[in-house]
Amino acid sequence: MKLALKAPQGVLCAGVILYVVCLWGDCPQLTDKGYFLAVLVLGVFTVLTYQRLSGKEKEGERFAGLCRFVLLLATGLMLVGIWNLPLSLTEKGLSVLAWFAAMYGAARWR
């Protein structure tokens, strides 16, 4: 039972570390690194906020829609940013996979 509780935290941490490590050396400017870190924080915050809201019914319906929109926006920003980086296809794929692993870990964290 304890392992089941720790698995989402491990996936979240592994996704965040892999995402940062993949992009840290490949982003030539500090502004690029800040952009990708901000997109990661925006996505994780949105997922955690949406998860906390899921128990509420009527008052949170508009806010839940806003959370979905912000998560879609963060995903689009991440994909466009990685698409425009001069990386190999495997590095781009690994970065996208790490981002989605971090979102999955944040969504499963109770």
C-alpha positions as CSV (number, residue, x, y, z in Angstrom):
1,M,0.0,0.0,0.0
2,K,2.8,2.4,0.8
3,L,4.4,1.7,-2.6
4,A,1.1,2.7,-4.3
5,L,1.1,6.0,-2.5
6,K,4.8,6.7,-3.4
7,A,4.6,5.8,-7.1
8,P,2.9,9.0,-8.3
9,Q,5.4,11.1,-6.4
10,G,8.2,9.1,-8.0
11,V,6.7,9.6,-11.5
12,L,6.3,13.3,-10.9
13,C,9.9,13.7,-9.6
14,A,11.3,11.6,-12.4
15,G,9.4,13.5,-15.0
16,V,10.4,16.9,-13.7
17,I,14.1,15.8,-13.4
18,L,14.2,14.3,-16.9
19,Y,12.4,17.3,-18.4
20,V,14.8,19.8,-16.8
21,V,17.9,17.7,-17.6
22,C,16.9,17.2,-21.2
23,L,16.3,20.9,-21.8
24,W,18.9,22.5,-19.6
25,G,21.9,21.8,-21.7
26,D,20.2,22.2,-25.0
27,C,18.7,25.7,-24.4
28,P,21.3,28.2,-25.3
29,Q,19.8,31.2,-23.4
30,L,18.6,31.6,-19.9
31,T,15.3,32.9,-21.1
32,D,14.6,29.6,-22.9
33,K,15.3,27.7,-19.7
34,G,13.0,30.0,-17.8
35,Y,10.3,29.6,-20.5
36,F,10.3,25.8,-20.2
37,L,10.5,25.8,-16.4
38,A,7.5,28.2,-16.3
39,V,5.5,26.0,-18.7
40,L,6.2,23.0,-16.4
41,V,5.2,24.8,-13.3
42,L,2.0,26.1,-15.0
43,G,1.0,22.6,-16.0
44,V,1.7,21.0,-12.6
45,F,-0.1,23.8,-10.8
46,T,-3.1,23.5,-13.1
47,V,-3.3,19.7,-12.7
48,L,-3.0,19.9,-8.9
49,T,-5.6,22.7,-8.7
50,Y,-8.0,20.8,-10.9
51,Q,-7.6,17.7,-8.7
52,R,-8.4,19.6,-5.5
53,L,-11.5,21.1,-7.2
54,S,-12.9,17.7,-8.4
55,G,-14.9,17.2,-5.2
56,K,-16.9,20.4,-5.6
57,E,-19.9,20.3,-7.8
58,K,-21.8,23.5,-8.8
59,E,-19.5,26.4,-7.8
60,G,-16.4,24.9,-9.5
61,E,-17.8,24.2,-12.9
62,R,-16.5,27.4,-14.5
63,F,-13.2,27.1,-12.7
64,A,-12.8,23.5,-13.8
65,G,-13.3,24.7,-17.4
66,L,-10.7,27.4,-16.9
67,C,-8.3,24.8,-15.5
68,R,-8.8,22.6,-18.6
69,F,-8.1,25.6,-20.8
70,V,-4.9,26.6,-19.0
71,L,-3.7,23.0,-19.2
72,L,-4.4,22.9,-22.9
73,L,-2.6,26.2,-23.3
74,A,0.4,25.0,-21.3
75,T,0.6,21.9,-23.4
76,G,0.5,23.9,-26.6
77,L,3.2,26.3,-25.4
78,M,5.4,23.4,-24.5
79,L,4.9,21.6,-27.8
80,V,5.6,24.8,-29.9
81,G,8.6,25.6,-27.8
82,I,10.2,22.2,-28.2
83,W,9.3,22.1,-31.9
84,N,11.3,25.3,-32.4
85,L,14.4,24.1,-30.5
86,P,17.3,22.8,-32.5
87,L,17.2,19.3,-31.0
88,S,17.3,15.8,-32.5
89,L,14.0,14.1,-32.8
90,T,14.7,11.7,-29.9
91,E,15.6,14.6,-27.6
92,K,12.3,16.3,-28.5
93,G,10.4,13.1,-27.9
94,L,12.0,12.5,-24.6
95,S,11.3,16.0,-23.4
96,V,7.6,15.7,-24.4
97,L,7.4,12.3,-22.7
98,A,9.0,13.7,-19.5
99,W,6.5,16.6,-19.5
100,F,3.5,14.3,-19.8
101,A,5.0,11.9,-17.1
102,A,5.2,14.9,-14.8
103,M,1.6,15.8,-15.5
104,Y,0.5,12.2,-15.0
105,G,2.4,12.0,-11.6
106,A,0.8,15.3,-10.5
107,A,-2.7,14.0,-11.5
108,R,-2.3,10.8,-9.6
109,W,-0.9,12.3,-6.5
110,R,-3.4,12.2,-3.6
